[in-house]
Amino acid sequence: MISVEERGAVSVVRFENGPVNVLDLDTLRELTSTLAGLIDAPAVVLTGAGRAFSAGVDLKRLYEGGEAYTRDFLLALGVAFRAVFDHPRPVVAAVNGHAIAGGCVIAAGCDYRFMSGGTIGVTELLVGVPFPATALEAIRYVVGPRTAALVNTGRTLRPDEALAVGLVDEVVPPEGLLDAALARAEAFAAIPAVSFAMTKAALRADASRLMAGGSTDEVIEVWNSPAVRAAISSYLERLAHRG
């Protein structure tokens, strides 16, 4: 589900979970453990295999897993988001395709984002589920006052649109995506580690404080409520009819 390839000074971490790299409990736990093992890596590039970066939560598995799975999943989701956001070394996103919902949040948690295709955005409210504080603050950290519009509409953006609102930092052709991400990661890696880590922590201090202040138990309770479970079921049915 997660692979690691060493490219010189950079560790390339790649989602490999089906055709669109959905996020399930196992993938989240593996992402967290992988990043923990790279805590002293010079730099990390995070990307996806195939045609997507990550299309977000595996809603079908979450719905079928019931309340216990949903609780475990949301706890692991928050830990994985923080593993990206709080990683002390440089983390560069190479968004090779769709980065939706949780996939968008993971990209937002990186220090720099390249995008070559697909769409990116946070669609949680279109599904009918509330945002955990960690996810919301990761988005707010990169797009600031545009957060409410993106969250409330659930709109997904093409690369040029994402660049215009600050959700990505550079748009590059698909054939140049990984090379661009590697070059940026290597430039970050050349900065003394202590200087980069201290600056990163200072830049993210307010967002980290707000993330820590959110109530995970309350979010879990709402995701497991009859109304929200019904909304997830309805969303899955619409997807099935569309497909």
C-alpha positions in Angstrom: 0.0 0.0 0.0 3.0 2.3 0.6 6.3 1.9 -1.1 9.6 3.7 -0.5 12.2 4.4 -3.2 15.5 6.1 -2.4 16.5 8.6 -5.0 19.8 10.0 -3.9 19.2 12.1 -0.7 15.4 11.9 -1.2 13.0 9.2 0.0 10.1 8.8 -2.5 7.0 7.6 -0.6 4.3 6.4 -3.0 0.6 5.5 -2.3 -0.1 2.1 -4.0 -3.6 1.1 -3.1 -5.8 0.2 -6.0 -6.5 2.3 -9.1 -7.0 5.6 -7.2 -5.0 5.0 -4.0 -7.9 5.2 -1.6 -7.3 5.7 2.1 -8.3 2.8 4.4 -7.2 1.9 7.9 -4.2 -0.2 6.8 -2.9 2.4 4.4 -3.1 5.2 7.0 -1.3 3.1 9.6 1.4 2.2 7.0 1.8 5.8 6.0 2.3 6.9 9.7 4.8 4.1 10.4 6.7 4.8 7.1 7.1 8.5 7.9 8.2 7.7 11.4 10.9 5.6 9.9 12.0 8.6 7.8 12.2 11.0 10.7 15.9 11.6 10.0 15.7 11.4 6.2 17.2 14.4 4.4 13.9 14.9 2.5 10.7 13.1 1.4 8.7 13.3 -1.8 5.1 12.0 -1.4 3.3 10.9 -4.5 0.8 8.3 -5.9 1.1 5.3 -8.2 -0.8 5.3 -11.4 -3.4 8.0 -12.3 -4.1 9.4 -8.8 -2.4 10.9 -5.9 -5.2 9.7 -3.5 -8.9 9.9 -4.1 -9.5 10.0 -0.3 -11.4 7.8 2.1 -12.5 4.3 1.1 -16.1 5.1 2.0 -17.4 1.7 1.0 -15.0 -0.1 3.4 -15.7 2.5 6.1 -19.5 2.1 5.8 -19.4 -1.7 5.7 -17.0 -1.8 8.7 -19.5 -0.2 11.0 -19.0 2.0 14.1 -15.9 0.2 15.4 -14.0 0.5 12.1 -15.1 4.1 11.7 -13.7 5.0 15.1 -10.4 3.3 14.4 -10.2 4.8 11.0 -10.8 8.4 12.1 -8.2 8.1 14.9 -5.7 6.7 12.4 -6.6 9.4 9.9 -5.8 12.2 12.4 -2.5 10.5 13.3 -1.6 10.2 9.7 -2.4 13.8 8.9 -0.2 14.9 11.8 2.6 12.6 10.7 2.7 14.5 7.4 2.0 18.0 8.8 4.5 17.7 11.8 7.2 15.8 10.0 10.4 17.7 10.9 12.1 17.1 7.6 11.1 18.6 4.2 8.1 16.8 2.6 7.3 17.7 -1.0 4.0 16.6 -2.7 4.1 15.4 -6.3 0.4 15.4 -7.1 0.2 13.2 -10.1 -3.6 13.1 -10.4 -6.7 13.4 -8.4 -6.2 14.5 -4.7 -9.6 14.4 -3.2 -10.8 14.9 0.4 -8.2 13.1 2.6 -5.8 13.0 -0.4 -6.1 16.8 -0.6 -5.5 17.2 3.1 -2.3 15.1 2.9 -1.0 17.2 0.1 -1.8 20.3 2.0 0.2 19.0 4.9 3.4 19.0 2.8 5.9 21.8 2.7 5.6 22.3 -1.1 3.2 21.0 -3.7 3.7 20.3 -7.4 0.7 19.2 -9.5 0.6 17.8 -13.0 -3.0 16.7 -13.6 -6.3 15.7 -12.2 -8.3 17.7 -9.7 -7.8 18.6 -6.1 -10.3 19.6 -3.4 -12.1 18.8 -0.2 -15.5 17.1 -0.8 -16.4 16.0 2.7 -19.6 18.1 2.9 -20.8 16.8 -0.4 -20.6 13.3 1.2 -22.2 14.6 4.3 -19.4 14.1 6.8 -17.9 16.8 9.1 -14.2 17.8 9.0 -11.8 16.7 11.8 -9.9 19.7 13.1 -6.6 18.4 11.8 -8.0 18.3 8.2 -9.6 21.7 8.4 -6.5 23.4 9.8 -4.2 21.8 7.2 -6.4 23.3 4.5 -6.6 26.6 6.2 -2.8 26.7 6.6 -2.3 26.8 2.8 -5.4 28.7 1.5 -6.3 30.9 4.4 -9.4 33.0 3.7 -10.3 30.8 0.7 -10.9 27.8 3.1 -14.6 28.4 3.7 -15.4 28.6 0.0 -13.6 25.4 -0.8 -15.0 23.5 2.2 -18.6 24.7 1.9 -18.9 24.1 -1.9 -16.8 20.9 -2.0 -15.5 22.2 -5.4 -12.6 20.4 -6.9 -10.0 22.4 -8.8 -7.9 21.8 -11.9 -4.1 22.4 -11.5 -4.3 26.0 -12.7 -7.2 26.8 -10.4 -5.4 25.2 -7.5 -2.4 27.3 -8.2 -4.4 30.5 -8.2 -5.8 29.9 -4.7 -2.5 28.6 -3.3 -3.5 25.0 -2.9 -0.5 24.0 -5.0 2.7 25.9 -5.5 3.7 24.9 -9.0 2.0 23.3 -12.0 4.3 21.1 -14.2 3.9 18.7 -17.1 3.4 15.0 -16.0 6.7 14.0 -17.5 8.5 16.5 -15.4 6.6 16.1 -12.1 8.9 13.8 -10.2 12.1 15.5 -11.3 10.7 18.9 -10.2 9.7 17.5 -6.8 13.1 15.8 -6.3 14.9 19.0 -7.2 12.9 21.0 -4.7 13.3 18.3 -2.0 17.1 18.3 -2.6 17.2 22.1 -2.2 15.3 21.8 1.1 17.6 19.0 2.2 20.6 21.3 1.7 19.4 23.6 4.5 20.7 22.6 7.9 18.2 20.2 9.4 17.8 22.1 12.7 17.2 25.4 10.9 14.5 23.9 8.6 12.8 22.0 11.5 12.7 25.1 13.7 11.3 27.3 11.0 8.8 24.7 10.0 7.5 24.4 13.5 7.2 28.2 13.9 5.3 28.6 10.7 2.9 25.8 11.7 2.5 26.7 15.4 -0.9 28.3 15.2 -2.3 25.5 13.0 -0.9 22.8 15.3 -2.5 24.5 18.3 -5.9 24.6 16.6 -5.5 21.0 15.5 -4.8 19.9 19.0 -7.9 21.7 20.3 -10.4 19.8 18.2 -12.6 17.1 19.7 -11.9 13.8 18.0 -14.6 12.0 20.1 -17.2 14.4 18.9 -16.3 14.0 15.3 -16.4 10.2 15.6 -19.8 10.4 17.2 -21.2 12.4 14.4 -19.6 10.2 11.7 -21.3 7.2 13.4 -24.7 9.0 13.8 -27.6 7.6 11.8 -28.0 10.8 9.8 -24.3 10.8 8.6 -24.2 7.0 8.0 -27.4 7.5 5.8 -25.7 10.3 3.9 -22.6 8.1 3.3 -24.9 5.3 2.1 -26.7 7.6 -0.2 -23.4 9.0 -1.6 -22.2 5.5 -2.3 -25.5 4.7 -4.1 -25.1 7.7 -6.3 -21.5 6.7 -7.2 -22.7 3.2 -8.1 -25.4 4.5 -10.4 -23.0 6.9 -12.0 -20.5 4.1 -12.6 
